[in-house]
Amino acid sequence: MIMERLDKYLSSRTSYSRKDIKELAKKGKITVSGTIVKDTSVHIKDGDAVAVDGKTVEADRYIYIMLHKPKGVVSASQSPGDVTVIDLLPDSMRRDGLFPAGRLDKDTTGFVLITDDGDFAHRILSPKNHVTKTYEVTLRDDAKECYKKAFEDGIDLSDGTHCLSAKIEFGADPRKVTVYLREGRYHQVKRMFATLGNHVEELHRTAIGGLTLDPDLKESEARFLTKPEIQSIESLSE
């Protein structure tokens, strides 16, 4: 059962600001399942009918959640014997059918998108849609200038798999790089650097498309995405 603060529910689904919503509530203009509610901090649950000035505010058909994944957690809906990204969600955010849209390795940290919208997940994961995933990478050895061309040309993995053209940027620390991919093969970033004779020591996903991991989210924490944030995921493509 999903529970959400009334003011947050309305501000994410209408053009009203939270200040506007408080004023409307004071005037008795907001109802939940037919009952006037003046305290906008109350939590509503699935099935509650919310209306502003007599007009129903429709609930979302699907939900979208940003999770800051820590190490040791599996990117799956279920995995016997393991802690999954779904297990990290508080009861107030859970509903049937939730799954991670794309996987991070067990020892990889960062942005995991959790949803029950299969079509949306397919769009952002399909390489043909060019939705970029951004990773901060710490390498065992210093990055070499030749990596840039190798990534741009598309690296051939040890099993013969050809990776799509990708982008790499160097930072001030020669062992730290930023990688931009538009596909997500098994252990892809690690395998790409292994092909180049290097080893990934730390891997952290910072963004999906145009949406960056919320810096206020601590590891294991999650929050719902707003509609503009959902749209921004698909707004940045190569």
C-alpha positions as CSV (number, residue, x, y, z in Angstrom):
1,M,0.0,0.0,0.0
2,I,1.4,3.4,-1.0
3,M,0.9,6.3,1.3
4,E,1.9,9.8,0.3
5,R,1.5,13.2,1.9
6,L,-1.5,15.1,0.6
7,D,0.5,18.3,-0.3
8,K,3.1,16.3,-2.2
9,Y,0.4,14.3,-4.0
10,L,-1.3,17.5,-5.2
11,S,1.8,19.5,-6.0
12,S,3.1,16.8,-8.3
13,R,-0.1,16.4,-10.1
14,T,-1.5,19.9,-10.4
15,S,-0.1,23.4,-11.1
16,Y,-0.7,24.5,-7.5
17,S,2.3,25.2,-5.3
18,R,2.4,23.8,-1.7
19,K,1.6,27.3,-0.5
20,D,-1.5,27.4,-2.8
21,I,-2.5,24.0,-1.5
22,K,-2.4,25.1,2.1
23,E,-4.5,28.1,1.4
24,L,-7.1,26.0,-0.5
25,A,-7.2,23.5,2.4
26,K,-7.8,26.3,4.9
27,K,-10.8,27.4,2.8
28,G,-12.2,23.8,2.8
29,K,-11.6,23.4,-0.9
30,I,-9.8,20.0,-0.6
31,T,-11.5,16.7,0.1
32,V,-10.3,13.2,0.5
33,S,-12.9,10.5,-0.2
34,G,-15.6,13.2,0.3
35,T,-14.3,14.5,3.6
36,I,-12.9,18.1,3.8
37,V,-9.2,18.0,4.9
38,K,-7.5,21.1,6.2
39,D,-4.2,19.5,7.2
40,T,-2.2,19.0,4.0
41,S,0.5,17.0,5.9
42,V,-1.8,14.0,6.3
43,H,-1.0,10.9,4.3
44,I,-3.4,9.5,1.7
45,K,-3.4,5.9,0.5
46,D,-4.2,3.9,-2.6
47,G,-7.9,4.2,-3.4
48,D,-8.5,7.6,-1.8
49,A,-10.3,10.0,-4.0
50,V,-8.7,13.5,-3.8
51,A,-10.5,16.6,-5.2
52,V,-9.7,20.3,-5.3
53,D,-12.7,22.6,-5.5
54,G,-14.9,19.7,-6.5
55,K,-12.6,18.5,-9.3
56,T,-11.0,15.0,-8.9
57,V,-7.2,14.9,-9.1
58,E,-6.4,11.6,-10.8
59,A,-3.9,9.2,-9.2
60,D,-1.0,8.1,-11.3
61,R,-1.4,4.8,-13.2
62,Y,2.3,4.0,-12.7
63,I,4.9,5.1,-10.2
64,Y,8.6,6.0,-10.6
65,I,11.1,5.8,-7.8
66,M,14.7,7.0,-7.5
67,L,16.8,4.8,-5.2
68,H,20.4,5.4,-4.1
69,K,21.7,1.8,-4.2
70,P,24.5,0.8,-1.8
71,K,27.0,-2.0,-2.3
72,G,25.8,-5.6,-1.5
73,V,22.3,-5.1,-2.8
74,V,20.9,-7.0,-5.8
75,S,19.1,-5.1,-8.6
76,A,16.2,-7.5,-8.8
77,S,12.6,-7.7,-7.6
78,Q,13.3,-11.0,-5.9
79,S,16.5,-12.9,-5.1
80,P,16.4,-15.6,-2.4
81,G,19.2,-15.1,0.1
82,D,20.0,-11.6,-1.0
83,V,18.8,-8.1,-0.2
84,T,17.2,-6.6,-3.3
85,V,16.5,-3.0,-4.3
86,I,12.8,-3.6,-3.7
87,D,13.6,-4.8,-0.1
88,L,15.1,-1.3,0.6
89,L,11.8,0.5,-0.2
90,P,9.7,1.5,2.8
91,D,6.2,-0.1,3.0
92,S,4.7,3.3,2.1
93,M,6.3,3.1,-1.4
94,R,5.6,-0.5,-2.3
95,R,3.0,-1.9,-4.7
96,D,2.8,-5.1,-6.7
97,G,4.7,-5.2,-10.0
98,L,7.6,-3.0,-9.1
99,F,11.0,-3.8,-10.7
100,P,14.3,-2.1,-11.3
101,A,14.6,-0.6,-14.8
102,G,18.0,-1.8,-15.6
103,R,20.5,-3.5,-13.3
104,L,23.6,-2.4,-11.4
105,D,26.1,-5.0,-10.3
106,K,25.9,-6.1,-6.6
107,D,29.0,-4.1,-5.8
108,T,28.0,-1.0,-7.9
109,T,26.4,2.0,-6.2
110,G,24.2,4.8,-7.4
111,F,21.0,5.6,-9.2
112,V,18.5,2.8,-9.7
113,L,15.1,3.6,-11.2
114,I,12.3,1.5,-9.9
115,T,8.9,1.4,-11.6
116,D,5.9,-0.7,-12.6
117,D,5.8,0.9,-16.1
118,G,7.2,-1.7,-18.5
119,D,6.9,0.5,-21.6
120,F,8.8,3.3,-20.0
121,A,11.5,0.9,-18.8
122,H,11.8,-0.5,-22.3
123,R,12.2,3.0,-23.8
124,I,15.0,4.1,-21.5
125,L,16.9,0.7,-21.7
126,S,16.7,0.2,-25.5
127,P,20.0,1.3,-27.1
128,K,18.2,2.6,-30.2
129,N,16.6,5.3,-28.0
130,H,20.0,6.6,-27.0
131,V,19.1,7.3,-23.4
132,T,22.5,7.8,-21.7
133,K,23.6,6.3,-18.4
134,T,26.4,8.1,-16.6
135,Y,29.0,6.4,-14.4
136,E,31.8,7.6,-12.2
137,V,34.6,5.1,-12.4
138,T,37.7,4.6,-10.2
139,L,40.4,2.6,-12.0
140,R,43.3,0.6,-10.7
141,D,45.7,2.2,-13.1
142,D,45.8,5.7,-14.6
143,A,43.5,6.2,-17.7
144,K,45.3,6.5,-21.0
145,E,44.5,8.9,-23.8
146,C,43.9,6.1,-26.2
147,Y,40.8,5.1,-24.2
148,K,38.9,8.0,-25.7
149,K,39.2,6.6,-29.3
150,A,38.5,3.0,-28.1
151,F,35.3,4.1,-26.4
152,E,34.3,6.2,-29.4
153,D,34.9,3.3,-31.9
154,G,33.1,0.8,-29.7
155,I,35.1,-1.8,-27.7
156,D,35.0,-5.5,-28.7
157,L,34.7,-7.5,-25.5
158,S,36.6,-10.8,-24.9
159,D,33.6,-12.9,-26.0
160,G,33.3,-11.0,-29.3
161,T,30.5,-8.7,-28.3
162,H,30.8,-5.3,-29.9
163,C,29.8,-2.4,-27.6
164,L,28.1,0.7,-29.1
165,S,30.1,3.9,-29.3
166,A,30.5,5.5,-25.9
167,K,32.1,8.5,-24.3
168,I,34.7,8.8,-21.6
169,E,35.9,12.0,-19.9
170,F,39.0,12.3,-17.7
171,G,39.1,14.1,-14.4
172,A,41.8,15.8,-12.3
173,D,42.6,12.4,-10.7
174,P,44.1,10.2,-13.5
175,R,42.4,7.1,-12.0
176,K,38.9,8.6,-12.0
177,V,36.9,8.9,-15.2
178,T,33.3,9.5,-16.3
179,V,31.7,7.1,-18.7
180,Y,28.5,7.7,-20.8
181,L,26.8,4.6,-22.2
182,R,23.6,4.0,-24.0
183,E,23.4,0.3,-23.5
184,G,23.7,-1.9,-20.4
185,R,25.3,-5.2,-21.0
186,Y,26.3,-7.6,-18.2
187,H,29.2,-6.1,-16.3
188,Q,29.8,-3.8,-19.3
189,V,31.9,-1.0,-17.8
190,K,34.1,-3.5,-16.0
191,R,34.5,-5.7,-19.1
192,M,35.3,-2.7,-21.3
193,F,38.2,-1.5,-19.1
194,A,39.4,-5.1,-18.7
195,T,39.7,-5.3,-22.5
196,L,41.9,-2.2,-22.3
197,G,44.1,-3.9,-19.6
198,N,42.7,-2.0,-16.7
199,H,40.5,-2.9,-13.7
200,V,37.5,-1.1,-12.2
201,E,37.8,-0.7,-8.5
202,E,34.7,1.5,-7.8
203,L,31.6,2.1,-10.0
204,H,28.8,4.6,-9.3
205,R,25.9,5.5,-11.5
206,T,25.1,9.2,-11.2
207,A,22.5,9.8,-13.9
208,I,20.0,8.3,-16.3
209,G,19.3,10.5,-19.2
210,G,18.8,14.1,-18.1
211,L,18.1,13.1,-14.5
212,T,20.9,13.1,-11.9
213,L,20.9,11.2,-8.6
214,D,19.5,13.5,-5.9
215,P,22.5,14.5,-3.7
216,D,20.2,14.6,-0.7
217,L,19.4,10.9,-1.0
218,K,21.7,8.9,1.3
219,E,22.6,5.3,0.4
220,S,19.5,3.0,0.7
221,E,17.1,6.0,0.6
222,A,14.5,6.4,-2.1
223,R,11.9,9.0,-3.2
224,F,9.1,9.3,-5.8
225,L,10.0,11.2,-9.0
226,T,7.9,14.2,-10.1
227,K,6.5,14.3,-13.6
228,P,9.1,16.8,-14.8
229,E,11.8,14.5,-13.5
230,I,10.3,11.5,-15.3
231,Q,10.3,13.5,-18.5
232,S,13.8,14.6,-18.1
233,I,15.1,11.1,-18.1
234,E,14.3,10.9,-21.8
235,S,15.3,14.5,-22.5
236,L,19.0,13.8,-22.9
237,S,20.0,11.5,-25.7
238,E,22.9,11.3,-28.1
